[in-house]
């Protein structure tokens, strides 16, 4: 729905130097993946408030296993949604020029982003006092791609937002996926994307593990 919305309602008014569906697909991929991964916060919070964690602890199931289960489920959900987004994109005219290695690279970057956001969402779910509060985290993650290069070039935005748009995690991830699939210049985007995703992932795993021990200790 988001793909069709952007391409057919807004695409005619936006000039990116190429067909808009070609430009916007990496951004929609990241938006959908981020939103799907962010729902992990709600499911973790539901487990923490619903009593199922006590049952797991009686079975000697550790915190890392519980959280990893949520993350694995998030990756599975987002794999399906990514395939669906690509299917719609191909139907409406998306024609990437990527080779097999480029496809693998783009898939790897997107998977790393999903892992990072899923673990960050798990930490947010542990921090939240209720599933309703945890659900607010999905808004933050869904908002992040908008002030980036996902839907319009950054240089078309007001100058005061350029600094944030250029130096937030969504932009290098999108530019890396776009460069690998479409052959646009990559520059330092892959290294920045890996640094952002790797940093978020490591910090989130450590923070989520600490929070789980405190919540269940």
N, C-alpha and C positions, 0 to 999 in steps of 0.2 A: 504493500500500500504506500509506503513512504517513497519507494522507487517511482511508482506511477505518479504520485503527487508531485514530486520535484520535477520529473521529466516533462510531464504533460501540462501542468498548471503554471510552473515557474520557468521551465527551461527555455521557452521562446523569448523571454525577456532578459536572459543572462547570457553574456558573451564570454566564452573562455578560450577562444581560438580553435575549438574543435566542437564536434557535436556534444550537446550537453550530457547525453546518456553516457558517453565515453568518459567525460570528466567526473561525473557524479558517482559512478558505481563504487570506487574505493571509499568514498565518504559514507555512503549508505551502508556498505559492509561494516564499517567500523561503528557506525551509529547503532545498527541492529545487534552487533556482537557485544558492544558495551552495555546496551540496555539488557540484553539477555543475561550477561554475566552478573550484572548488578542485582538481579533478582535473587542471587545467592544470599544477599543480606537478609531478605525476608524469610527464606527457608531456614537459615541458621537460627534466626531469632525465634521462629516458631518452634524449632526443636528445643531451644533453651528454655522457653516458657511453657512448653507442653508436657514436660515430664519424661520424654523419651530418653533424654540423656541419662537420667537416673537408671533406666533399664539397661542402657548400654554399659554403664559403669558396673552394674551388677554382673554383667557378662565379661568383665575385664576387657572392654573395648576402649582403647586409648583415645584421647582427644585428637591427635593428628589423623587417626584413621577416620574419625567422624567428619572432620573438616575436609579431609581429602576426598571423602565420598561425595560431599556437596560439590567440590570443585570438579571432580570427574563428571558428575551429572551435568554441571554447567557446560563443560567442554562438549559433551555429547549433544546437548540441546542446541548449542550454538553451531556445531558442525552441520546439523540438519538445517538450521535457519540460513546459514551461509550458502549451502547448496541451493536452497529455495531462492534466495536473492539472486544468485548467479543465473539460475534458470529463467527468472523473470527478465533479468538484464539481457540475456541472449535473445529472448523473444522480442524485445523492443529495440534491438539494434546494437547491443554492445559487442564489439569485435576487437578483443585484445590481440596484440602482436607477440605475446610471450611464448618462449620456448619452454620445454619441460623443466629445466633448472630454474627459470624465472618463476614458473608456477609453484615449484617447491619452495622457493625463497619467500614468495608472497604468502603462501599458506603457513610457513614457519613463523613469519612475523605476526600474522594475524592470530595464530595459536598462542604465541607468547603473550600477546596483548590480552587475550581472553583469560589465560592463566593468571596474569598479574591482576586484572580487574576482579576475577573471581575470588582470589585470596584477599584482596583489599575489601571486597564485599563481605567475605566471611568475617573479617575483623570488625567491619561496621555492624554486622548483625550481632556480634558479641557485645559491642558497646551499647547498642540500642536496648531500651527497657521494654519495648514491645514490638511486635511485627509491623504495626502501623508506623512507628517511628523509623524502623529499619527501611521501610518502603520509600522514605524520603531520600535515601541514598541513590535510588535509581534516577531521581530527577537530576541530581548533580552529574552523574555519569552521562545521562542522555543529553544534557546541556553542553558538555565539553566539546563535542565535534563542531558545534555551530560557530563559535569564534575561532575557527581554524580554516585550513584550506579545503575543507570537505566539500563545500557547496559553491563557493565563489573564491576567486583568487584573493589572497590577503591584501594585495595592493589596491583593491577596489573598496576596502573597508576604511572607515575613518582612521586617521593617523594615530589617534590616541590608543587604539586597540591593537596596533601592529605588534607592540612589544609582547603582549600576552599571547597573541595568536601565533607568533613565531617561536615562542619559548614555552610551549605546553606540550604534553605528551602526544596528543592526538595528531598534531601537524606532521611531525617526522614519520609517524607510523603510516599515515595516509599517503604522504609523499613517497615513501618507500614502496608501498603496495602499488601506487600509481606508476612509479618509475619501472618497477619490475613487469607489470602487466602491459603497460602502454609504451615503454621505451623512452619516457621523458627523463631528463637529467636527474640523477640521484644525489649527487653532491655528498654531503655529510649525513644525509637523512638516515641511511641504514644504521650508522653508528649511534646517532642520537636516539633512534627508535629502540635499539638494543639496550642502550644505557638507561633510558626511561623505564622500559618494561622490566629489565633485569633488576633495577633498583627498587621499583615498586613491588616486584615479586618477592625479593629477599626480605625487604622490610615488612611486608604484609604477612609472610609466613611466620616470621619471628614474633611480630606483634599479636597475631591471631593465636599462636600457641601460648603466649604469655597470658592473654586475656582468658583463654579457655581454662587454664590452670587456676586463675583467680576466681572465675565464675563457678568452678566446680570443686574448688579446694575446701 
